[in-house]
């Protein structure tokens, strides 16, 4: 079990996170917030790349700072951009990292074969990575962070720049890994976590807003989310009165998906809220949302 106990992080006069309280057991956790909300700061503290200004992070009851190398032995971390040698093949690159981790050659060979099969690169094990797509590189990244069979796996924006097919493949790999380990997936892309996360963590104003299941978080808008047709002449007034979650145009009408405290018009159709709806509602005024819903 991994516990974040009343953790705050401050840079000079700027407070990045305030009194974060979280608990993780085996499974996938989606750390979901727009860029700049503090996700990377939090995961870097979990990965011991930086330390809390206040509070502590415990693994099985012991502070991870005190555990030192014993904690890093069970930790896997994949940053958004990781270093690799373009002229190396996945096999050569992983053998190099295995040697740095102290794995003997026989153990490393078996482990590397298993991992490259797991991430779907068994047919290109000796092909130079300079010819790989972004998705293939990220799969090599998963393989390299799995070399020590970690029990805590942290991924920071791992699907940024990947096409939908590669993102779907990535999610499938993570699901297969989550049975006996903690996986923390930091992202601002709702679809990356909506279908696979056991729990979603949302951070706003430097604090934890939610740590709950997709269903429970989505229900925060139950009975408050509607769709209706709005004429072009009424568009501006409608926007002033309600929070618009989504819209599409059909001939001379606009179809608005919007939030209201209650149903006021017969023509309004109540709709079932999704995690994406809640995400847009929660971060309505956040300027970092541009591009977040790709």
C-alpha positions in Angstrom: 0.0 0.0 0.0 1.2 3.5 -0.9 -0.1 6.4 1.3 0.4 10.1 0.7 0.0 11.7 4.1 -0.8 15.4 4.3 1.7 16.3 1.6 2.4 19.9 0.5 5.0 21.2 -2.0 6.2 24.8 -2.1 8.7 26.5 -4.4 9.7 29.8 -2.7 6.4 31.8 -2.3 4.6 29.5 -4.8 2.6 26.6 -3.4 2.1 23.8 -6.0 0.2 21.4 -3.8 -1.5 21.7 -0.5 -2.4 19.0 2.1 -2.6 16.1 -0.4 -4.1 12.9 1.2 -4.3 9.8 -1.0 -4.2 6.0 -0.6 -3.3 3.5 -3.3 -3.7 -0.3 -3.4 -3.2 -2.6 -6.4 -4.9 -1.4 -9.5 -4.9 1.6 -12.0 -5.3 5.1 -10.7 -5.9 7.9 -13.2 -4.4 11.2 -12.0 -6.6 13.5 -14.1 -6.2 17.3 -14.4 -5.2 19.9 -16.9 -1.5 20.7 -17.5 -0.2 22.9 -14.8 -2.5 21.6 -12.0 0.3 19.8 -10.1 0.2 16.3 -11.5 3.9 16.1 -12.4 4.9 17.6 -9.1 3.0 14.9 -7.3 4.3 12.0 -9.2 7.9 13.3 -9.0 7.5 13.2 -5.2 6.1 9.6 -5.4 9.1 8.8 -7.6 11.6 10.4 -5.1 12.7 12.9 -7.8 11.7 15.7 -5.4 10.6 15.8 -1.8 7.6 17.2 0.0 7.8 20.5 1.8 5.4 19.1 4.4 4.0 15.6 5.1 5.3 12.2 4.0 4.8 9.4 1.5 4.7 5.9 3.0 5.1 2.5 1.3 3.8 -0.4 3.4 3.9 1.9 6.4 7.5 3.2 6.0 8.6 6.6 4.7 9.9 6.2 1.1 12.8 8.5 1.9 13.9 6.2 4.7 13.4 3.1 2.5 15.8 4.7 -0.1 17.1 2.0 -2.5 14.6 -0.6 -1.1 11.8 1.6 -2.4 13.4 2.3 -5.7 13.8 -1.5 -6.2 10.0 -1.8 -6.3 9.5 1.4 -8.3 9.1 1.9 -12.1 8.8 5.4 -13.5 8.2 6.4 -17.1 8.4 10.2 -17.7 6.7 11.8 -20.6 10.1 12.0 -22.4 12.7 9.4 -21.5 16.2 9.1 -22.8 17.2 6.3 -25.2 19.8 5.7 -27.9 18.3 5.9 -31.4 20.9 3.7 -32.9 20.2 0.9 -30.4 17.7 -1.8 -30.9 15.1 -2.5 -28.1 17.0 -5.6 -27.2 20.4 -3.9 -27.0 19.0 -0.9 -25.1 17.3 -3.2 -22.5 20.4 -5.3 -22.0 22.3 -2.1 -21.3 19.7 -1.0 -18.7 19.6 -4.5 -17.2 23.3 -4.4 -16.7 23.0 -1.0 -14.9 20.3 -2.6 -12.6 22.6 -5.5 -11.8 20.7 -8.3 -13.6 22.8 -11.2 -14.7 22.9 -12.0 -18.4 20.7 -15.1 -18.3 18.0 -13.5 -16.1 18.1 -10.3 -18.3 17.7 -12.3 -21.5 14.6 -14.1 -20.3 13.1 -11.0 -18.8 13.8 -8.9 -21.9 12.2 -11.5 -24.2 9.1 -11.6 -21.9 8.8 -7.9 -21.9 9.2 -7.3 -25.6 6.5 -9.9 -26.2 4.3 -8.2 -23.6 4.5 -4.8 -25.3 4.2 -6.3 -28.8 7.7 -5.6 -30.1 8.9 -9.2 -30.4 9.2 -8.9 -34.2 11.5 -5.8 -34.1 13.8 -6.7 -31.1 16.9 -6.0 -33.2 15.6 -3.1 -35.3 17.2 0.3 -34.6 14.8 2.5 -32.6 15.4 5.6 -34.8 13.0 3.9 -37.2 10.3 3.5 -34.6 7.0 5.4 -34.3 6.2 7.4 -31.1 3.9 4.6 -29.9 6.6 2.0 -30.4 9.1 4.1 -28.4 6.6 4.4 -25.6 6.2 0.6 -25.6 10.0 0.3 -25.2 9.6 2.8 -22.3 7.1 0.4 -20.6 9.5 -2.5 -21.1 12.5 -0.6 -19.6 10.5 0.4 -16.5 9.3 -3.2 -16.0 12.8 -4.7 -15.9 12.9 -4.9 -12.1 9.2 -6.1 -12.0 8.1 -3.0 -10.0 5.2 -3.0 -7.6 4.6 0.7 -8.0 4.4 1.9 -11.6 4.2 5.6 -12.4 3.6 7.0 -15.9 3.6 10.7 -16.7 1.5 11.7 -19.8 2.6 8.5 -21.5 0.2 8.8 -24.5 0.9 12.4 -25.4 1.3 12.6 -29.2 0.2 9.1 -29.9 -2.6 8.2 -32.3 -5.9 6.6 -31.1 -4.7 3.1 -32.1 -1.5 3.3 -30.1 -3.3 4.8 -27.1 -5.7 1.9 -27.1 -2.8 -0.6 -27.3 -1.2 1.3 -24.4 -4.3 1.0 -22.2 -4.5 -2.8 -23.0 -0.9 -3.3 -21.8 -1.5 -1.4 -18.6 -4.7 -3.4 -17.8 -2.6 -6.6 -18.1 0.0 -5.2 -15.7 -2.4 -4.0 -13.0 -3.4 -7.2 -11.3 -0.6 -7.3 -8.8 0.8 -3.8 -8.7 -0.1 -0.1 -8.2 -0.2 1.9 -11.5 -0.5 5.6 -11.4 -1.3 7.2 -14.8 -1.0 11.0 -14.9 -2.8 12.5 -17.9 -5.0 15.3 -19.1 -6.7 13.0 -21.7 -9.9 11.6 -20.2 -10.2 8.7 -22.6 -6.8 7.3 -21.4 -8.2 6.5 -18.0 -12.0 6.4 -18.3 -12.3 2.8 -19.3 -9.4 1.2 -17.3 -8.9 3.1 -14.0 -10.2 1.6 -10.8 -10.2 5.1 -9.4 -9.9 8.6 -10.7 -8.0 11.4 -8.8 -8.8 14.9 -9.7 -6.8 17.9 -8.4 -8.0 21.4 -8.4 -6.7 24.5 -6.6 -3.7 22.5 -5.3 -5.9 20.0 -3.4 -7.6 16.7 -4.1 -11.1 17.3 -5.4 -12.0 13.6 -6.0 -10.6 10.2 -5.4 -13.4 7.9 -6.5 -14.6 5.6 -9.2 -15.6 6.8 -12.7 -19.2 6.1 -12.0 -19.4 8.0 -8.7 -17.6 11.0 -10.1 -19.8 11.1 -13.2 -22.8 11.0 -11.0 -21.8 14.5 -9.6 -23.7 15.9 -12.6 -26.7 13.5 -12.4 -29.9 15.4 -13.0 -28.0 18.5 -14.0 -26.9 17.7 -17.5 -29.2 18.4 -20.5 -29.2 18.7 -24.3 -31.5 21.0 -26.3 -31.8 22.8 -29.6 -31.0 26.5 -29.6 -31.6 28.8 -32.6 -28.7 30.9 -33.8 -30.6 34.0 -32.7 -30.8 32.7 -29.1 -27.2 31.4 -28.9 -25.5 34.3 -27.1 -28.2 34.6 -24.4 -28.2 30.8 -23.8 -24.4 30.9 -23.4 -24.7 33.7 -20.8 -27.2 31.7 -18.8 -25.7 28.2 -18.7 -22.4 26.4 -18.7 -22.0 24.8 -22.1 -20.2 21.4 -22.0 -20.5 20.5 -25.7 -22.1 21.7 -28.9 -22.8 20.7 -32.5 -24.5 22.4 -35.3 -27.4 20.8 -37.3 -28.7 22.9 -40.2 -29.9 26.2 -38.6 -29.9 24.9 -35.1 -27.3 24.4 -32.4 -27.4 21.4 -30.1 -26.1 22.4 -26.7 -25.0 20.0 -24.0 -25.1 22.1 -20.8 -25.3 22.2 -17.1 -28.3 23.5 -15.2 -29.5 23.1 -11.6 -32.8 21.7 -12.7 -34.9 21.1 -15.8 -36.7 24.3 -16.8 -38.0 23.6 -20.3 -40.0 20.7 -21.7 -37.6 20.6 -24.7 -34.6 19.9 -22.6 -33.5 16.3 -22.7 -31.7 15.0 -19.6 -28.6 13.0 -20.6 -26.3 10.6 -18.7 -23.1 12.4 -17.6 -19.7 11.0 -18.4 -16.3 11.6 -16.8 -15.5 14.0 -19.6 -18.6 16.0 -18.8 -17.4 16.3 -15.1 -13.9 17.2 -16.2 -15.1 20.0 -18.4 -17.4 21.2 -15.7 -14.8 21.2 -13.0 -12.1 22.9 -15.0 -14.4 25.3 -16.8 -12.3 28.4 -16.1 -8.9 26.6 -16.5 -7.0 28.1 -19.4 -4.9 24.9 -19.8 -7.9 23.0 -21.1 -7.1 23.8 -24.8 -6.3 20.5 -26.4 -7.0 18.4 -23.3 -9.9 16.4 -24.8 -8.0 15.0 -27.7 
